[in-house]
Amino acid sequence: MNFKLSAYQENILNTVKLTNKNILVDAKAGSGKTSTLILISEAIQKQGNKCLFLAFNKHIVEELKGKM
């Protein structure tokens, strides 16, 4: 992904990389949640760990399947 992360996205990624805590991302439509989720997945996998994401609807599942 070629874009500049917002301060919020950087904080989210740092939390993922530096802790084992569960996190909740609450943000408006179009704020980059899906892009952030993809970056989180990449960071977790680079650490040699597995991850599980849950979605509330099939649309987001299909969107993420195409992007991950």
CHARMM-style PDB file with segment names, atoms N, HN, CA, C and O in Angstrom:
ATOM      1  N   MET     1       0.842  -1.165   0.000  1.00  0.00      PROA
ATOM      2  CA  MET     1       0.000   0.000   0.000  1.00  0.00      PROA
ATOM      3  C   MET     1       0.891   1.233   0.000  1.00  0.00      PROA
ATOM      4  O   MET     1       1.840   1.339   0.777  1.00  0.00      PROA
ATOM      5  N   ASN     2       0.574   2.132  -0.861  1.00  0.00      PROA
ATOM      6  HN  ASN     2      -0.197   2.047  -1.493  1.00  0.00      PROA
ATOM      7  CA  ASN     2       1.391   3.335  -0.997  1.00  0.00      PROA
ATOM      8  C   ASN     2       0.587   4.568  -0.608  1.00  0.00      PROA
ATOM      9  O   ASN     2       0.036   5.257  -1.467  1.00  0.00      PROA
ATOM     10  N   PHE     3       0.525   4.838   0.684  1.00  0.00      PROA
ATOM     11  HN  PHE     3       0.973   4.278   1.381  1.00  0.00      PROA
ATOM     12  CA  PHE     3      -0.107   6.044   1.166  1.00  0.00      PROA
ATOM     13  C   PHE     3       0.491   6.397   2.517  1.00  0.00      PROA
ATOM     14  O   PHE     3       1.071   5.549   3.196  1.00  0.00      PROA
ATOM     15  N   LYS     4       0.345   7.652   2.897  1.00  0.00      PROA
ATOM     16  HN  LYS     4      -0.126   8.341   2.346  1.00  0.00      PROA
ATOM     17  CA  LYS     4       0.872   8.099   4.189  1.00  0.00      PROA
ATOM     18  C   LYS     4      -0.146   7.769   5.273  1.00  0.00      PROA
ATOM     19  O   LYS     4      -1.326   8.103   5.170  1.00  0.00      PROA
ATOM     20  N   LEU     5       0.342   7.110   6.306  1.00  0.00      PROA
ATOM     21  HN  LEU     5       1.300   6.838   6.390  1.00  0.00      PROA
ATOM     22  CA  LEU     5      -0.525   6.757   7.415  1.00  0.00      PROA
ATOM     23  C   LEU     5      -0.866   7.994   8.240  1.00  0.00      PROA
ATOM     24  O   LEU     5      -0.040   8.890   8.411  1.00  0.00      PROA
ATOM     25  N   SER     6      -2.089   8.025   8.744  1.00  0.00      PROA
ATOM     26  HN  SER     6      -2.760   7.297   8.605  1.00  0.00      PROA
ATOM     27  CA  SER     6      -2.460   9.088   9.683  1.00  0.00      PROA
ATOM     28  C   SER     6      -1.832   8.768  11.038  1.00  0.00      PROA
ATOM     29  O   SER     6      -1.348   7.657  11.257  1.00  0.00      PROA
ATOM     30  N   ALA     7      -1.843   9.723  11.924  1.00  0.00      PROA
ATOM     31  HN  ALA     7      -2.236  10.625  11.746  1.00  0.00      PROA
ATOM     32  CA  ALA     7      -1.320   9.502  13.275  1.00  0.00      PROA
ATOM     33  C   ALA     7      -2.105   8.388  13.966  1.00  0.00      PROA
ATOM     34  O   ALA     7      -1.529   7.595  14.711  1.00  0.00      PROA
ATOM     35  N   TYR     8      -3.405   8.324  13.725  1.00  0.00      PROA
ATOM     36  HN  TYR     8      -3.873   8.968  13.119  1.00  0.00      PROA
ATOM     37  CA  TYR     8      -4.237   7.279  14.317  1.00  0.00      PROA
ATOM     38  C   TYR     8      -3.823   5.901  13.806  1.00  0.00      PROA
ATOM     39  O   TYR     8      -3.691   4.956  14.584  1.00  0.00      PROA
ATOM     40  N   GLN     9      -3.618   5.794  12.488  1.00  0.00      PROA
ATOM     41  HN  GLN     9      -3.725   6.561  11.856  1.00  0.00      PROA
ATOM     42  CA  GLN     9      -3.202   4.510  11.913  1.00  0.00      PROA
ATOM     43  C   GLN     9      -1.837   4.089  12.436  1.00  0.00      PROA
ATOM     44  O   GLN     9      -1.623   2.911  12.724  1.00  0.00      PROA
ATOM     45  N   GLU    10      -0.914   5.030  12.563  1.00  0.00      PROA
ATOM     46  HN  GLU    10      -1.087   5.987  12.329  1.00  0.00      PROA
ATOM     47  CA  GLU    10       0.411   4.717  13.109  1.00  0.00      PROA
ATOM     48  C   GLU    10       0.302   4.206  14.538  1.00  0.00      PROA
ATOM     49  O   GLU    10       0.983   3.250  14.909  1.00  0.00      PROA
ATOM     50  N   ASN    11      -0.553   4.840  15.348  1.00  0.00      PROA
ATOM     51  HN  ASN    11      -1.106   5.617  15.047  1.00  0.00      PROA
ATOM     52  CA  ASN    11      -0.752   4.395  16.730  1.00  0.00      PROA
ATOM     53  C   ASN    11      -1.337   2.992  16.784  1.00  0.00      PROA
ATOM     54  O   ASN    11      -0.930   2.179  17.614  1.00  0.00      PROA
ATOM     55  N   ILE    12      -2.282   2.707  15.912  1.00  0.00      PROA
ATOM     56  HN  ILE    12      -2.613   3.368  15.238  1.00  0.00      PROA
ATOM     57  CA  ILE    12      -2.883   1.375  15.860  1.00  0.00      PROA
ATOM     58  C   ILE    12      -1.828   0.334  15.507  1.00  0.00      PROA
ATOM     59  O   ILE    12      -1.726  -0.698  16.171  1.00  0.00      PROA
ATOM     60  N   LEU    13      -1.047   0.600  14.470  1.00  0.00      PROA
ATOM     61  HN  LEU    13      -1.130   1.438  13.931  1.00  0.00      PROA
ATOM     62  CA  LEU    13      -0.006  -0.352  14.057  1.00  0.00      PROA
ATOM     63  C   LEU    13       1.051  -0.540  15.133  1.00  0.00      PROA
ATOM     64  O   LEU    13       1.509  -1.660  15.356  1.00  0.00      PROA
ATOM     65  N   ASN    14       1.442   0.527  15.797  1.00  0.00      PROA
ATOM     66  HN  ASN    14       1.069   1.437  15.615  1.00  0.00      PROA
ATOM     67  CA  ASN    14       2.416   0.407  16.882  1.00  0.00      PROA
ATOM     68  C   ASN    14       1.868  -0.437  18.024  1.00  0.00      PROA
ATOM     69  O   ASN    14       2.599  -1.234  18.612  1.00  0.00      PROA
ATOM     70  N   THR    15       0.598  -0.270  18.341  1.00  0.00      PROA
ATOM     71  HN  THR    15       0.004   0.378  17.864  1.00  0.00      PROA
ATOM     72  CA  THR    15      -0.025  -1.079  19.394  1.00  0.00      PROA
ATOM     73  C   THR    15       0.006  -2.550  19.009  1.00  0.00      PROA
ATOM     74  O   THR    15       0.313  -3.406  19.839  1.00  0.00      PROA
ATOM     75  N   VAL    16      -0.313  -2.845  17.750  1.00  0.00      PROA
ATOM     76  HN  VAL    16      -0.562  -2.149  17.077  1.00  0.00      PROA
ATOM     77  CA  VAL    16      -0.298  -4.231  17.271  1.00  0.00      PROA
ATOM     78  C   VAL    16       1.112  -4.806  17.348  1.00  0.00      PROA
ATOM     79  O   VAL    16       1.299  -5.941  17.785  1.00  0.00      PROA
ATOM     80  N   LYS    17       2.096  -4.031  16.929  1.00  0.00      PROA
ATOM     81  HN  LYS    17       1.944  -3.108  16.574  1.00  0.00      PROA
ATOM     82  CA  LYS    17       3.473  -4.524  16.874  1.00  0.00      PROA
ATOM     83  C   LYS    17       4.120  -4.678  18.249  1.00  0.00      PROA
ATOM     84  O   LYS    17       4.962  -5.555  18.440  1.00  0.00      PROA
ATOM     85  N   LEU    18       3.736  -3.834  19.208  1.00  0.00      PROA
ATOM     86  HN  LEU    18       3.051  -3.122  19.054  1.00  0.00      PROA
ATOM     87  CA  LEU    18       4.449  -3.785  20.482  1.00  0.00      PROA
ATOM     88  C   LEU    18       3.728  -4.446  21.653  1.00  0.00      PROA
ATOM     89  O   LEU    18       4.309  -4.598  22.727  1.00  0.00      PROA
ATOM     90  N   THR    19       2.466  -4.842  21.459  1.00  0.00      PROA
ATOM     91  HN  THR    19       1.993  -4.718  20.586  1.00  0.00      PROA
ATOM     92  CA  THR    19       1.716  -5.443  22.564  1.00  0.00      PROA
ATOM     93  C   THR    19       0.965  -6.684  22.089  1.00  0.00      PROA
ATOM     94  O   THR    19       0.895  -6.963  20.893  1.00  0.00      PROA
ATOM     95  N   ASN    20       0.419  -7.405  23.023  1.00  0.00      PROA
ATOM     96  HN  ASN    20       0.476  -7.179  23.995  1.00  0.00      PROA
ATOM     97  CA  ASN    20      -0.465  -8.541  22.717  1.00  0.00      PROA
ATOM     98  C   ASN    20      -1.904  -8.194  23.062  1.00  0.00      PROA
ATOM     99  O   ASN    20      -2.737  -9.086  23.222  1.00  0.00      PROA
ATOM    100  N   LYS    21      -2.200  -6.927  23.175  1.00  0.00      PROA
ATOM    101  HN  LYS    21      -1.523  -6.202  23.046  1.00  0.00      PROA
ATOM    102  CA  LYS    21      -3.529  -6.482  23.578  1.00  0.00      PROA
ATOM    103  C   LYS    21      -4.521  -6.564  22.423  1.00  0.00      PROA
ATOM    104  O   LYS    21      -4.160  -6.392  21.258  1.00  0.00      PROA
ATOM    105  N   ASN    22      -5.771  -6.828  22.768  1.00  0.00      PROA
ATOM    106  HN  ASN    22      -6.065  -6.967  23.714  1.00  0.00      PROA
ATOM    107  CA  ASN    22      -6.852  -6.705  21.800  1.00  0.00      PROA
ATOM    108  C   ASN    22      -7.127  -5.221  21.612  1.00  0.00      PROA
ATOM    109  O   ASN    22      -7.005  -4.435  22.552  1.00  0.00      PROA
ATOM    110  N   ILE    23      -7.496  -4.842  20.401  1.00  0.00      PROA
ATOM    111  HN  ILE    23      -7.596  -5.480  19.638  1.00  0.00      PROA
ATOM    112  CA  ILE    23      -7.798  -3.437  20.165  1.00  0.00      PROA
ATOM    113  C   ILE    23      -9.126  -3.319  19.436  1.00  0.00      PROA
ATOM    114  O   ILE    23      -9.566  -4.253  18.765  1.00  0.00      PROA
ATOM    115  N   LEU    24      -9.750  -2.180  19.573  1.00  0.00      PROA
ATOM    116  HN  LEU    24      -9.393  -1.421  20.117  1.00  0.00      PROA
ATOM    117  CA  LEU    24     -10.987  -1.858  18.883  1.00  0.00      PROA
ATOM    118  C   LEU    24     -10.740  -0.583  18.097  1.00  0.00      PROA
ATOM    119  O   LEU    24     -10.258   0.409  18.644  1.00  0.00      PROA
ATOM    120  N   VAL    25     -11.070  -0.612  16.813  1.00  0.00      PROA
ATOM    121  HN  VAL    25     -11.461  -1.418  16.369  1.00  0.00      PROA
ATOM    122  CA  VAL    25     -10.938   0.575  15.974  1.00  0.00      PROA
ATOM    123  C   VAL    25     -12.340   1.048  15.639  1.00  0.00      PROA
ATOM    124  O   VAL    25     -13.102   0.344  14.977  1.00  0.00      PROA
ATOM    125  N   ASP    26     -12.672   2.235  16.096  1.00  0.00      PROA
ATOM    126  HN  ASP    26     -12.052   2.807  16.634  1.00  0.00      PROA
ATOM    127  CA  ASP    26     -13.983   2.835  15.858  1.00  0.00      PROA
ATOM    128  C   ASP    26     -13.753   4.097  15.039  1.00  0.00      PROA
ATOM    129  O   ASP    26     -13.212   5.083  15.541  1.00  0.00      PROA
ATOM    130  N   ALA    27     -14.165   4.062  13.776  1.00  0.00      PROA
ATOM    131  HN  ALA    27     -14.604   3.262  13.368  1.00  0.00      PROA
ATOM    132  CA  ALA    27     -13.907   5.201  12.895  1.00  0.00      PROA
ATOM    133  C   ALA    27     -15.014   5.314  11.858  1.00  0.00      PROA
ATOM    134  O   ALA    27     -15.743   4.358  11.593  1.00  0.00      PROA
ATOM    135  N   LYS    28     -15.121   6.489  11.285  1.00  0.00      PROA
ATOM    136  HN  LYS    28     -14.529   7.266  11.500  1.00  0.00      PROA
ATOM    137  CA  LYS    28     -16.167   6.768  10.293  1.00  0.00      PROA
ATOM    138  C   LYS    28     -15.871   6.083   8.968  1.00  0.00      PROA
ATOM    139  O   LYS    28     -14.746   5.658   8.708  1.00  0.00      PROA
ATOM    140  N   ALA    29     -16.893   5.986   8.141  1.00  0.00      PROA
ATOM    141  HN  ALA    29     -17.807   6.331   8.352  1.00  0.00      PROA
ATOM    142  CA  ALA    29     -16.755   5.424   6.797  1.00  0.00      PROA
ATOM    143  C   ALA    29     -15.729   6.234   6.006  1.00  0.00      PROA
ATOM    144  O   ALA    29     -15.712   7.463   6.062  1.00  0.00      PROA
ATOM    145  N   GLY    30     -14.877   5.525   5.271  1.00  0.00      PROA
ATOM    146  HN  GLY    30     -14.890   4.526   5.225  1.00  0.00      PROA
ATOM    147  CA  GLY    30     -13.892   6.190   4.435  1.00  0.00      PROA
ATOM    148  C   GLY    30     -12.643   6.658   5.158  1.00  0.00      PROA
ATOM    149  O   GLY    30     -11.811   7.358   4.581  1.00  0.00      PROA
ATOM    150  N   SER    31     -12.510   6.272   6.425  1.00  0.00      PROA
ATOM    151  HN  SER    31     -13.186   5.704   6.894  1.00  0.00      PROA
ATOM    152  CA  SER    31     -11.365   6.738   7.206  1.00  0.00      PROA
ATOM    153  C   SER    31     -10.133   5.845   7.066  1.00  0.00      PROA
ATOM    154  O   SER    31      -9.061   6.194   7.561  1.00  0.00      PROA
ATOM    155  N   GLY    32     -10.271   4.702   6.399  1.00  0.00      PROA
ATOM    156  HN  GLY    32     -11.141   4.418   5.997  1.00  0.00      PROA
ATOM    157  CA  GLY    32      -9.127   3.825   6.173  1.00  0.00      PROA
ATOM    158  C   GLY    32      -9.092   2.592   7.056  1.00  0.00      PROA
ATOM    159  O   GLY    32      -8.028   2.007   7.258  1.00  0.00      PROA
ATOM    160  N   LYS    33     -10.245   2.185   7.588  1.00  0.00      PROA
ATOM    161  HN  LYS    33     -11.110   2.659   7.424  1.00  0.00      PROA
ATOM    162  CA  LYS    33     -10.274   1.011   8.468  1.00  0.00      PROA
ATOM    163  C   LYS    33      -9.839  -0.253   7.741  1.00  0.00      PROA
ATOM    164  O   LYS    33      -9.059  -1.037   8.282  1.00  0.00      PROA
ATOM    165  N   THR    34     -10.327  -0.462   6.532  1.00  0.00      PROA
ATOM    166  HN  THR    34     -10.961   0.175   6.092  1.00  0.00      PROA
ATOM    167  CA  THR    34      -9.959  -1.666   5.786  1.00  0.00      PROA
ATOM    168  C   THR    34      -8.483  -1.659   5.445  1.00  0.00      PROA
ATOM    169  O   THR    34      -7.816  -2.685   5.577  1.00  0.00      PROA
ATOM    170  N   SER    35      -7.961  -0.533   5.012  1.00  0.00      PROA
ATOM    171  HN  SER    35      -8.502   0.301   4.904  1.00  0.00      PROA
ATOM    172  CA  SER    35      -6.528  -0.427   4.708  1.00  0.00      PROA
ATOM    173  C   SER    35      -5.697  -0.684   5.959  1.00  0.00      PROA
ATOM    174  O   SER    35      -4.667  -1.355   5.897  1.00  0.00      PROA
ATOM    175  N   THR    36      -6.141  -0.157   7.083  1.00  0.00      PROA
ATOM    176  HN  THR    36      -6.978   0.388   7.133  1.00  0.00      PROA
ATOM    177  CA  THR    36      -5.444  -0.367   8.343  1.00  0.00      PROA
ATOM    178  C   THR    36      -5.485  -1.843   8.729  1.00  0.00      PROA
ATOM    179  O   THR    36      -4.491  -2.391   9.207  1.00  0.00      PROA
ATOM    180  N   LEU    37      -6.622  -2.479   8.524  1.00  0.00      PROA
ATOM    181  HN  LEU    37      -7.429  -2.034   8.136  1.00  0.00      PROA
ATOM    182  CA  LEU    37      -6.760  -3.904   8.831  1.00  0.00      PROA
ATOM    183  C   LEU    37      -5.797  -4.744   7.998  1.00  0.00      PROA
ATOM    184  O   LEU    37      -5.213  -5.702   8.505  1.00  0.00      PROA
ATOM    185  N   ILE    38      -5.631  -4.399   6.748  1.00  0.00      PROA
ATOM    186  HN  ILE    38      -6.105  -3.621   6.336  1.00  0.00      PROA
ATOM    187  CA  ILE    38      -4.688  -5.118   5.886  1.00  0.00      PROA
ATOM    188  C   ILE    38      -3.262  -4.926   6.394  1.00  0.00      PROA
ATOM    189  O   ILE    38      -2.489  -5.883   6.428  1.00  0.00      PROA
ATOM    190  N   LEU    39      -2.903  -3.712   6.787  1.00  0.00      PROA
ATOM    191  HN  LEU    39      -3.531  -2.934   6.759  1.00  0.00      PROA
ATOM    192  CA  LEU    39      -1.574  -3.451   7.334  1.00  0.00      PROA
ATOM    193  C   LEU    39      -1.363  -4.205   8.644  1.00  0.00      PROA
ATOM    194  O   LEU    39      -0.270  -4.709   8.900  1.00  0.00      PROA
ATOM    195  N   ILE    40      -2.402  -4.286   9.475  1.00  0.00      PROA
ATOM    196  HN  ILE    40      -3.290  -3.877   9.268  1.00  0.00      PROA
ATOM    197  CA  ILE    40      -2.319  -5.051  10.726  1.00  0.00      PROA
ATOM    198  C   ILE    40      -2.048  -6.514  10.418  1.00  0.00      PROA
ATOM    199  O   ILE    40      -1.197  -7.137  11.051  1.00  0.00      PROA
ATOM    200  N   SER    41      -2.763  -7.062   9.454  1.00  0.00      PROA
ATOM    201  HN  SER    41      -3.455  -6.556   8.939  1.00  0.00      PROA
ATOM    202  CA  SER    41      -2.572  -8.461   9.067  1.00  0.00      PROA
ATOM    203  C   SER    41      -1.133  -8.709   8.617  1.00  0.00      PROA
ATOM    204  O   SER    41      -0.515  -9.698   9.011  1.00  0.00      PROA
ATOM    205  N   GLU    42      -0.609  -7.813   7.797  1.00  0.00      PROA
ATOM    206  HN  GLU    42      -1.110  -7.010   7.477  1.00  0.00      PROA
ATOM    207  CA  GLU    42       0.774  -7.955   7.320  1.00  0.00      PROA
ATOM    208  C   GLU    42       1.768  -7.890   8.476  1.00  0.00      PROA
ATOM    209  O   GLU    42       2.725  -8.664   8.515  1.00  0.00      PROA
ATOM    210  N   ALA    43       1.550  -6.977   9.414  1.00  0.00      PROA
ATOM    211  HN  ALA    43       0.773  -6.348   9.383  1.00  0.00      PROA
ATOM    212  CA  ALA    43       2.463  -6.824  10.554  1.00  0.00      PROA
ATOM    213  C   ALA    43       2.449  -8.071  11.431  1.00  0.00      PROA
ATOM    214  O   ALA    43       3.499  -8.530  11.881  1.00  0.00      PROA
ATOM    215  N   ILE    44       1.269  -8.613  11.671  1.00  0.00      PROA
ATOM    216  HN  ILE    44       0.417  -8.241  11.305  1.00  0.00      PROA
ATOM    217  CA  ILE    44       1.150  -9.818  12.502  1.00  0.00      PROA
ATOM    218  C   ILE    44       1.841 -10.997  11.838  1.00  0.00      PROA
ATOM    219  O   ILE    44       2.549 -11.756  12.499  1.00  0.00      PROA
ATOM    220  N   GLN    45       1.641 -11.153  10.547  1.00  0.00      PROA
ATOM    221  HN  GLN    45       1.065 -10.536  10.010  1.00  0.00      PROA
ATOM    222  CA  GLN    45       2.252 -12.268   9.825  1.00  0.00      PROA
ATOM    223  C   GLN    45       3.765 -12.126   9.749  1.00  0.00      PROA
ATOM    224  O   GLN    45       4.477 -13.130   9.791  1.00  0.00      PROA
ATOM    225  N   LYS    46       4.274 -10.896   9.638  1.00  0.00      PROA
ATOM    226  HN  LYS    46       3.696 -10.080   9.604  1.00  0.00      PROA
ATOM    227  CA  LYS    46       5.720 -10.678   9.624  1.00  0.00      PROA
ATOM    228  C   LYS    46       6.362 -11.086  10.948  1.00  0.00      PROA
ATOM    229  O   LYS    46       7.535 -11.457  10.985  1.00  0.00      PROA
ATOM    230  N   GLN    47       5.594 -11.016  12.028  1.00  0.00      PROA
ATOM    231  HN  GLN    47       4.641 -10.714  11.998  1.00  0.00      PROA
ATOM    232  CA  GLN    47       6.079 -11.432  13.341  1.00  0.00      PROA
ATOM    233  C   GLN    47       6.009 -12.948  13.500  1.00  0.00      PROA
ATOM    234  O   GLN    47       6.403 -13.483  14.537  1.00  0.00      PROA
ATOM    235  N   GLY    48       5.511 -13.639  12.481  1.00  0.00      PROA
ATOM    236  HN  GLY    48       5.191 -13.205  11.639  1.00  0.00      PROA
ATOM    237  CA  GLY    48       5.397 -15.094  12.536  1.00  0.00      PROA
ATOM    238  C   GLY    48       4.172 -15.577  13.289  1.00  0.00      PROA
ATOM    239  O   GLY    48       4.107 -16.738  13.691  1.00  0.00      PROA
ATOM    240  N   ASN    49       3.207 -14.704  13.482  1.00  0.00      PROA
ATOM    241  HN  ASN    49       3.259 -13.760  13.155  1.00  0.00      PROA
ATOM    242  CA  ASN    49       1.986 -15.054  14.203  1.00  0.00      PROA
ATOM    243  C   ASN    49       0.812 -15.207  13.253  1.00  0.00      PROA
ATOM    244  O   ASN    49       0.860 -14.776  12.101  1.00  0.00      PROA
ATOM    245  N   LYS    50      -0.232 -15.826  13.755  1.00  0.00      PROA
ATOM    246  HN  LYS    50      -0.270 -16.176  14.691  1.00  0.00      PROA
ATOM    247  CA  LYS    50      -1.470 -15.970  13.005  1.00  0.00      PROA
ATOM    248  C   LYS    50      -2.477 -14.962  13.537  1.00  0.00      PROA
ATOM    249  O   LYS    50      -2.363 -14.483  14.665  1.00  0.00      PROA
ATOM    250  N   CYS    51      -3.463 -14.648  12.704  1.00  0.00      PROA
ATOM    251  HN  CYS    51      -3.556 -15.037  11.788  1.00  0.00      PROA
ATOM    252  CA  CYS    51      -4.492 -13.721  13.151  1.00  0.00      PROA
ATOM    253  C   CYS    51      -5.859 -14.169  12.642  1.00  0.00      PROA
ATOM    254  O   CYS    51      -5.966 -14.901  11.659  1.00  0.00      PROA
ATOM    255  N   LEU    52      -6.877 -13.722  13.320  1.00  0.00      PROA
ATOM    256  HN  LEU    52      -6.790 -13.127  14.119  1.00  0.00      PROA
ATOM    257  CA  LEU    52      -8.256 -14.032  12.965  1.00  0.00      PROA
ATOM    258  C   LEU    52      -9.032 -12.731  12.980  1.00  0.00      PROA
ATOM    259  O   LEU    52      -8.966 -11.972  13.948  1.00  0.00      PROA
ATOM    260  N   PHE    53      -9.762 -12.473  11.918  1.00  0.00      PROA
ATOM    261  HN  PHE    53      -9.816 -13.089  11.132  1.00  0.00      PROA
ATOM    262  CA  PHE    53     -10.612 -11.291  11.849  1.00  0.00      PROA
ATOM    263  C   PHE    53     -12.052 -11.746  11.725  1.00  0.00      PROA
ATOM    264  O   PHE    53     -12.355 -12.694  11.000  1.00  0.00      PROA
ATOM    265  N   LEU    54     -12.925 -11.075  12.424  1.00  0.00      PROA
ATOM    266  HN  LEU    54     -12.679 -10.305  13.013  1.00  0.00      PROA
ATOM    267  CA  LEU    54     -14.351 -11.356  12.366  1.00  0.00      PROA
ATOM    268  C   LEU    54     -15.048 -10.177  11.718  1.00  0.00      PROA
ATOM    269  O   LEU    54     -14.673  -9.024  11.934  1.00  0.00      PROA
ATOM    270  N   ALA    55     -16.072 -10.475  10.918  1.00  0.00      PROA
ATOM    271  HN  ALA    55     -16.376 -11.411  10.743  1.00  0.00      PROA
ATOM    272  CA  ALA    55     -16.807  -9.413  10.245  1.00  0.00      PROA
ATOM    273  C   ALA    55     -18.298  -9.578  10.514  1.00  0.00      PROA
ATOM    274  O   ALA    55     -18.784 -10.682  10.759  1.00  0.00      PROA
ATOM    275  N   PHE    56     -19.002  -8.472  10.462  1.00  0.00      PROA
ATOM    276  HN  PHE    56     -18.607  -7.575  10.263  1.00  0.00      PROA
ATOM    277  CA  PHE    56     -20.434  -8.491  10.721  1.00  0.00      PROA
ATOM    278  C   PHE    56     -21.268  -8.775   9.475  1.00  0.00      PROA
ATOM    279  O   PHE    56     -22.463  -9.054   9.576  1.00  0.00      PROA
ATOM    280  N   ASN    57     -20.644  -8.706   8.305  1.00  0.00      PROA
ATOM    281  HN  ASN    57     -19.674  -8.479   8.223  1.00  0.00      PROA
ATOM    282  CA  ASN    57     -21.419  -9.011   7.099  1.00  0.00      PROA
ATOM    283  C   ASN    57     -20.529  -9.624   6.022  1.00  0.00      PROA
ATOM    284  O   ASN    57     -19.304  -9.513   6.060  1.00  0.00      PROA
ATOM    285  N   LYS    58     -21.179 -10.268   5.071  1.00  0.00      PROA
ATOM    286  HN  LYS    58     -22.175 -10.359   5.041  1.00  0.00      PROA
ATOM    287  CA  LYS    58     -20.463 -10.988   4.023  1.00  0.00      PROA
ATOM    288  C   LYS    58     -19.728 -10.037   3.067  1.00  0.00      PROA
ATOM    289  O   LYS    58     -18.698 -10.401   2.501  1.00  0.00      PROA
ATOM    290  N   HSD    59     -20.248  -8.844   2.894  1.00  0.00      PROA
ATOM    291  HN  HSD    59     -21.085  -8.548   3.354  1.00  0.00      PROA
ATOM    292  CA  HSD    59     -19.635  -7.882   1.973  1.00  0.00      PROA
ATOM    293  C   HSD    59     -18.191  -7.581   2.366  1.00  0.00      PROA
ATOM    294  O   HSD    59     -17.298  -7.608   1.520  1.00  0.00      PROA
ATOM    295  N   ILE    60     -17.962  -7.296   3.639  1.00  0.00      PROA
ATOM    296  HN  ILE    60     -18.688  -7.274   4.326  1.00  0.00      PROA
ATOM    297  CA  ILE    60     -16.597  -6.967   4.075  1.00  0.00      PROA
ATOM    298  C   ILE    60     -15.691  -8.183   3.968  1.00  0.00      PROA
ATOM    299  O   ILE    60     -14.503  -8.049   3.673  1.00  0.00      PROA
ATOM    300  N   VAL    61     -16.237  -9.364   4.205  1.00  0.00      PROA
ATOM    301  HN  VAL    61     -17.202  -9.474   4.445  1.00  0.00      PROA
ATOM    302  CA  VAL    61     -15.445 -10.591   4.064  1.00  0.00      PROA
ATOM    303  C   VAL    61     -14.972 -10.730   2.625  1.00  0.00      PROA
ATOM    304  O   VAL    61     -13.796 -10.995   2.378  1.00  0.00      PROA
ATOM    305  N   GLU    62     -15.874 -10.555   1.687  1.00  0.00      PROA
ATOM    306  HN  GLU    62     -16.829 -10.339   1.888  1.00  0.00      PROA
ATOM    307  CA  GLU    62     -15.519 -10.682   0.272  1.00  0.00      PROA
ATOM    308  C   GLU    62     -14.530  -9.593  -0.147  1.00  0.00      PROA
ATOM    309  O   GLU    62     -13.613  -9.853  -0.926  1.00  0.00      PROA
ATOM    310  N   GLU    63     -14.711  -8.384   0.364  1.00  0.00      PROA
ATOM    311  HN  GLU    63     -15.456  -8.172   0.997  1.00  0.00      PROA
ATOM    312  CA  GLU    63     -13.778  -7.295   0.050  1.00  0.00      PROA
ATOM    313  C   GLU    63     -12.377  -7.619   0.554  1.00  0.00      PROA
ATOM    314  O   GLU    63     -11.395  -7.419  -0.161  1.00  0.00      PROA
ATOM    315  N   LEU    64     -12.284  -8.113   1.771  1.00  0.00      PROA
ATOM    316  HN  LEU    64     -13.082  -8.275   2.352  1.00  0.00      PROA
ATOM    317  CA  LEU    64     -10.979  -8.431   2.342  1.00  0.00      PROA
ATOM    318  C   LEU    64     -10.339  -9.636   1.652  1.00  0.00      PROA
ATOM    319  O   LEU    64      -9.119  -9.668   1.491  1.00  0.00      PROA
ATOM    320  N   LYS    65     -11.126 -10.617   1.246  1.00  0.00      PROA
ATOM    321  HN  LYS    65     -12.117 -10.591   1.377  1.00  0.00      PROA
ATOM    322  CA  LYS    65     -10.568 -11.769   0.527  1.00  0.00      PROA
ATOM    323  C   LYS    65      -9.852 -11.304  -0.732  1.00  0.00      PROA
ATOM    324  O   LYS    65      -8.801 -11.839  -1.086  1.00  0.00      PROA
ATOM    325  N   GLY    66     -10.413 -10.320  -1.404  1.00  0.00      PROA
ATOM    326  HN  GLY    66     -11.267  -9.886  -1.117  1.00  0.00      PROA
ATOM    327  CA  GLY    66      -9.809  -9.822  -2.626  1.00  0.00      PROA
ATOM    328  C   GLY    66      -8.562  -8.977  -2.398  1.00  0.00      PROA
ATOM    329  O   GLY    66      -7.735  -8.827  -3.298  1.00  0.00      PROA
ATOM    330  N   LYS    67      -8.427  -8.427  -1.202  1.00  0.00      PROA
ATOM    331  HN  LYS    67      -9.098  -8.549  -0.470  1.00  0.00      PROA
ATOM    332  CA  LYS    67      -7.307  -7.527  -0.925  1.00  0.00      PROA
ATOM    333  C   LYS    67      -6.178  -8.168  -0.137  1.00  0.00      PROA
ATOM    334  O   LYS    67      -5.057  -7.661  -0.140  1.00  0.00      PROA
ATOM    335  N   MET    68      -6.457  -9.269   0.533  1.00  0.00      PROA
ATOM    336  HN  MET    68      -7.368  -9.681   0.536  1.00  0.00      PROA
ATOM    337  CA  MET    68      -5.414  -9.905   1.352  1.00  0.00      PROA
ATOM    338  C   MET    68      -4.777 -11.053   0.616  1.00  0.00      PROA
ATOM    339  OT1 MET    68      -3.880 -11.706   1.149  1.00  0.00      PROA
TER     340      MET     68
END
